[in-house]
Amino acid sequence: MSNYKSLTLDELCVKITGVKNPVIIMHRSPDGDAVGSAMALWHLFSLLGKEAAFACADKIPERLKFLTVGCTNKEFSDFSECDFISVDVASPAQLGNLPQKIPQAASPVLMIDHHSSGTPFADNYIRDDACATGEIIFDIAARLKELGHIGEFSPNMINALYAAISSDSGCFKYSNVTPHTHIVAAMLLDMGADSAEMNRLLFDSKSEGVLKAEGFALNKMHSYFSGKLNLVCITKADRDALGLELEFFETAIDVVRSLDGVEIAVAIKELDDGSFKVSLRSNCADVSALCAKFGGGGHVKAAGCTVKASSCDEAAELVLAEAKKMFF
């Protein structure tokens, strides 16, 4: 049993106002919700009169750097004096090598997340009813405003929150969207969120590298179990041959899942350290349970894990062996 405390919203707000030197940490291969939530929390700390920093094992993808507008990353000479707050991180494994880069990051003081499965590693506020961590950050900020700790949200904070929510909801088309999601989005629009520009940058603006990566994924994907599962393996050799870094393959899973009749989509990407990042999306089965077999987690219909294997093909075999149990 975990010794970490599950916090109420008010308890979390008390802890946030008590943080002195906040460092916001994200999961490796950060997505729109991770970056948007982290930057929104950065702006929230700014409203509280605190200078924050943010850290991630991987660099923020070029396509998401618009979310960092207005956020300066404070330099710390001694991270032992800092308070680490994780956002959108379901388990320690998702921090990648960040705990080696900044050892104190392995023991954050707060964990804010929305995944239905994972491993708590700090006192936490986890709401799996929220479609995105950005939805939770909004609720935290709204409560702090209600309590008189902060004033009006800044424009950059509003846009970061909207982008985080839109990103993890697939522009509000996924099944994780709830009435509260739409209420929060409407409130952000009323505050001035530039929804058209946020959604254009998230979904309709792709670099040549991303399009090249998506084309590669389309040509390399394979179907299994009578077309019910679609999978693509992307090796480091593939990336090197294409001249593309890992960040360009973030949307490969969307290509794989788009084939008609597919119930489970799998994208396996070899990382620079030789391990394999596995992303799963589902229209039916609980893929978070499958990822839990490999120490990962996530949502029922969207989850991920890291697999140790000698090759991408071996990693695929391990995942397929578990997935087969869902169909037979």
Salt bridges, closest charged atoms under 4 A:
ASP10 OD1 - ARG143 NE 2.70
GLU11 OE2 - LYS5 NZ 3.13
ASP31 OD1 - HIS27 NE2 3.44
ASP33 OD2 - HIS114 NE2 3.40
GLU62 OE2 - LYS65 NZ 2.86
ASP88 OD2 - HIS27 NE2 3.10
ASP88 OD1 - HIS114 NE2 3.26
ASP88 OD1 - HIS115 NE2 3.94
ASP113 OD1 - HIS115 ND1 2.60
ASP123 OD2 - LYS15 NZ 3.77
ASP129 OD1 - ARG127 NE 3.15
GLU135 OE2 - HIS180 NE2 3.96
ASP139 OD2 - ARG127 NH1 2.81
ASP139 OD2 - HIS180 NE2 3.13
GLU146 OE2 - ARG143 NH1 2.72
GLU152 OE2 - LYS145 NZ 3.42
ASP168 OD2 - HIS114 NE2 3.14
GLU197 OE2 - ARG200 NH2 2.97
GLU214 OE2 - LYS206 NZ 2.89
ASP238 OD2 - LYS220 NZ 2.45
ASP240 OD2 - LYS236 NZ 3.09
GLU245 OE1 - LYS59 NZ 3.10
GLU247 OE1 - LYS59 NZ 3.75
GLU250 OE2 - ARG63 NH2 2.93
ASP272 OD1 - ARG239 NH2 3.02
ASP273 OD2 - ARG28 NH2 3.91
GLU322 OE1 - LYS325 NZ 3.30
